[in-house]
């Protein structure tokens, strides 16, 4: 089960994040997760929002450059070693994690991590086979 993620390419200048979060707020779009990676010249803002198609359309209309990708939400036990166990399962399956980050809040006492991998269906299958739950868009309140 995959979740849509928006990746927005940003110039490294003051106000870019405020502009995007302001646009989302004005349009009543709720963020569920946010992550930023940066280099000296640009940044990549990764967002999971409650209405990705609408948010993408609005941001494109405002002149932002973005892509949409699929990611996997993983239920991680909120205990010492919880994430380590998940990563061991992924490692043993020889799945390369491109990046990961956390989601706001918890579900049923478990943390939720977002994983970007090449084969999202393969990751979901490996996790299921090892008793590790995935998080659906519905679980995160996505439309």
Secondary structure, DSSP 8 states (H G I E B T S, - for coil): --EEEEEEEEESSTTHHHHHHHHHHHTT--EEEEEEEE-SSEEEEEEEETTHHHHHHHHHHTT-EEEEEEEEEEEEESSTTHHHHHHHHHHHTT--EEEEEEEEEEETTEEEEEEEES-HHHHHHHHHHTT--EE-TTTTT--
